[in-house]
Amino acid sequence: MSHRPHGGSLSVEQDVDLAPYNTYGLPGRAAFLTCVHTVGELLRACEFARSRSLRSAVLGAGSNIVIDESGYDGLLIVNRIHLLERREKNRIEVGAGVDLAELVGFAQGQGLAGLERLAGIPGSVGGALFGNAGAFGVQIGELVEQVGYVDPGCRERNADPDELAFSYRGGAFKRGELTGVIATALLRLTPASPGEITSAMEETLAARAGKHPAGASCGSYFKNVEADLIEPEVRARLSAWITFNRIPAGRLIEEAGGKGLRVGGAVVSAHHCNFLLNEGGATGNEVKRLARQVKELVRDRFEIELEEEVRYL
Ligand SMILES: Cc1cc2nc3c(=O)[nH]c(=O)nc-3n(C[C@H](O)[C@H](O)[C@H](O)COP(=O)(O)OP(=O)(O)OC[C@H]3O[C@@H](n4cnc5c(N)ncnc54)[C@H](O)[C@@H]3O)c2cc1C
């Protein structure tokens, strides 16, 4: 189907298999799906949904999402907005559909530092901004000067760091305080020698290698637990496990006996217990049931409530 609001065409497919759109490879179908490559197309997609009273949702690379097998009955917007330009005063303007790896490589080529610790994180820039992706104590939100987005009324808006209010693996968008589709971002970086940037990236990639289990996943399923937010008595008991002021969720799951736990095709990785893998043929429902069992184990053993880092569609 081709739709032409306000000139230009928007390609909208119907009844689309979502398995290729999520790194878990989970089954499910979208009633409508469109890939947007420009802000103009994003605005048209928004109008398309609004004019038909369809609900809509956005996907980047699908590396942090669990798809429900009942599918999605609205319009799924796949963000492929591509823009990658150096701006004055060591800034980079980037489209939300750009692969995070491409952005990291671009900054490296420009002699701009700040993103090296994010090397190796899969996904789009939009997904990274939504969830404040990070690793080794660095999070993308720290570099953001402005985000451009399209609100549910199909208007272009900007948000500054105060409004974006990034937090550990979260921010105003993830918490629902801001709604809409992130389209672009302006990042402020720091000049550095290409050699320094390259060695920091190599160090990061080497530290990641072998840390993550092979197999279909969406990365760490649960957030690491902020040490300051748990009961002092529990914190004191687990103090040996605290790193970067957080207790690794994988450690809690392992100690609670979650290693290898399985529901259908979904299994807790024996290599890294915060990875819930699709070993083949798992459904979103199986992944969710496994996640519930894991939460129960950790609650019973440590009186700690794990919180999902992943999102459910
Ligand atoms: C092997 C592996 C390792 C990983 N390692 C890390 C890691 O070290 N650190 C880390 O932080 N994460 C990690 N992740 C998780 C994942 O890579 C990140 O969360 C990533 O930023 C998600 O981006 P995405 O484009 O795939 O988002 P998606 O999975 O497509 O979407 C995730 C959520 O973001 C929303 N979203 C996506 N794009 C937009 C947009 N443009 N506007 C508004 N909302 C949007 C979606 O609606 C959804 O709710 C890992 C994942 C895997 C599979």
The ligand as an SDF file (V2000), in Angstrom:
LIG
                    3D

 53 58  0  0  0  0  0  0  0  0999 V2000
   24.1170   -8.6440   22.7400 C   0  0  0  0  0  0  0  0  0  0  0  0
   23.5460   -7.3570   23.3020 C   0  0  0  0  0  0  0  0  0  0  0  0
   24.3480   -6.5710   24.1200 C   0  0  0  0  0  0  0  0  0  0  0  0
   23.8250   -5.3850   24.6580 C   0  0  0  0  0  0  0  0  0  0  0  0
   24.6500   -4.6120   25.4500 N   0  0  0  0  0  0  0  0  0  0  0  0
   24.1660   -3.4450   25.9680 C   0  0  0  0  0  0  0  0  0  0  0  0
   25.0000   -2.6020   26.7730 C   0  0  0  0  0  0  0  0  0  0  0  0
   26.1700   -2.8810   27.0220 O   0  0  0  0  0  0  0  0  0  0  0  0
   24.4590   -1.4550   27.2630 N   0  0  0  0  0  0  0  0  0  0  0  0
   23.1550   -1.0930   27.0060 C   0  0  0  0  0  0  0  0  0  0  0  0
   22.7250   -0.0200   27.4700 O   0  0  0  0  0  0  0  0  0  0  0  0
   22.3460   -1.8720   26.2490 N   0  0  0  0  0  0  0  0  0  0  0  0
   22.8150   -3.0320   25.7220 C   0  0  0  0  0  0  0  0  0  0  0  0
   22.0050   -3.8240   24.9550 N   0  0  0  0  0  0  0  0  0  0  0  0
   20.5790   -3.4410   24.7730 C   0  0  0  0  0  0  0  0  0  0  0  0
   20.3330   -2.6360   23.4880 C   0  0  0  0  0  0  0  0  0  0  0  0
   21.3880   -2.7900   22.5960 O   0  0  0  0  0  0  0  0  0  0  0  0
   20.1790   -1.1550   23.8000 C   0  0  0  0  0  0  0  0  0  0  0  0
   19.1310   -0.9620   24.7190 O   0  0  0  0  0  0  0  0  0  0  0  0
   19.8880   -0.3470   22.5340 C   0  0  0  0  0  0  0  0  0  0  0  0
   20.1420    1.0060   22.8170 O   0  0  0  0  0  0  0  0  0  0  0  0
   18.4720   -0.5150   22.0140 C   0  0  0  0  0  0  0  0  0  0  0  0
   18.3710    0.1570   20.7570 O   0  0  0  0  0  0  0  0  0  0  0  0
   17.3550   -0.3690   19.6410 P   0  0  0  0  0  0  0  0  0  0  0  0
   17.4180    0.5710   18.5000 O   0  0  0  0  0  0  0  0  0  0  0  0
   17.6060   -1.7790   19.3170 O   0  0  0  0  0  0  0  0  0  0  0  0
   15.9790   -0.2140   20.4110 O   0  0  0  0  0  0  0  0  0  0  0  0
   14.6590   -1.1070   20.2060 P   0  0  0  0  0  0  0  0  0  0  0  0
   14.8750   -2.4580   20.8020 O   0  0  0  0  0  0  0  0  0  0  0  0
   14.2210   -1.0500   18.8040 O   0  0  0  0  0  0  0  0  0  0  0  0
   13.6350   -0.3060   21.1170 O   0  0  0  0  0  0  0  0  0  0  0  0
   13.7930   -0.3020   22.5240 C   0  0  0  0  0  0  0  0  0  0  0  0
   12.8070    0.7220   23.1080 C   0  0  0  0  0  0  0  0  0  0  0  0
   13.1880    2.0150   22.6360 O   0  0  0  0  0  0  0  0  0  0  0  0
   12.0880    2.6440   21.9930 C   0  0  0  0  0  0  0  0  0  0  0  0
   12.6360    3.4100   20.8660 N   0  0  0  0  0  0  0  0  0  0  0  0
   13.4620    2.9600   19.8930 C   0  0  0  0  0  0  0  0  0  0  0  0
   13.7290    3.9610   19.0380 N   0  0  0  0  0  0  0  0  0  0  0  0
   13.0550    5.0450   19.4660 C   0  0  0  0  0  0  0  0  0  0  0  0
   12.8910    6.3790   18.9820 C   0  0  0  0  0  0  0  0  0  0  0  0
   13.5050    6.7890   17.8610 N   0  0  0  0  0  0  0  0  0  0  0  0
   12.1060    7.2370   19.6730 N   0  0  0  0  0  0  0  0  0  0  0  0
   11.4630    6.8280   20.8210 C   0  0  0  0  0  0  0  0  0  0  0  0
   11.5720    5.5800   21.3040 N   0  0  0  0  0  0  0  0  0  0  0  0
   12.3500    4.6950   20.6510 C   0  0  0  0  0  0  0  0  0  0  0  0
   11.2080    1.4930   21.5000 C   0  0  0  0  0  0  0  0  0  0  0  0
    9.8610    1.9090   21.3460 O   0  0  0  0  0  0  0  0  0  0  0  0
   11.3680    0.4930   22.6230 C   0  0  0  0  0  0  0  0  0  0  0  0
   10.4890    0.7710   23.7000 O   0  0  0  0  0  0  0  0  0  0  0  0
   22.4950   -4.9980   24.3800 C   0  0  0  0  0  0  0  0  0  0  0  0
   21.6980   -5.7930   23.5260 C   0  0  0  0  0  0  0  0  0  0  0  0
   22.2240   -6.9630   22.9990 C   0  0  0  0  0  0  0  0  0  0  0  0
   21.3470   -7.7900   22.0770 C   0  0  0  0  0  0  0  0  0  0  0  0
  1  2  1  0
  2  3  1  0
  2 52  2  0
  3  4  2  0
  4  5  1  0
  4 50  1  0
  5  6  2  0
  6  7  1  0
  6 13  1  0
  7  8  2  0
  7  9  1  0
  9 10  1  0
 10 11  2  0
 10 12  1  0
 12 13  2  0
 13 14  1  0
 14 15  1  0
 14 50  1  0
 15 16  1  0
 16 17  1  0
 16 18  1  0
 18 19  1  0
 18 20  1  0
 20 21  1  0
 20 22  1  0
 22 23  1  0
 23 24  1  0
 24 25  2  0
 24 26  1  0
 24 27  1  0
 27 28  1  0
 28 29  2  0
 28 30  1  0
 28 31  1  0
 31 32  1  0
 32 33  1  0
 33 34  1  0
 33 48  1  0
 34 35  1  0
 35 36  1  0
 35 46  1  0
 36 37  1  0
 36 45  1  0
 37 38  2  0
 38 39  1  0
 39 40  1  0
 39 45  2  0
 40 41  1  0
 40 42  2  0
 42 43  1  0
 43 44  2  0
 44 45  1  0
 46 47  1  0
 46 48  1  0
 48 49  1  0
 50 51  2  0
 51 52  1  0
 52 53  1  0
M  END
$$$$
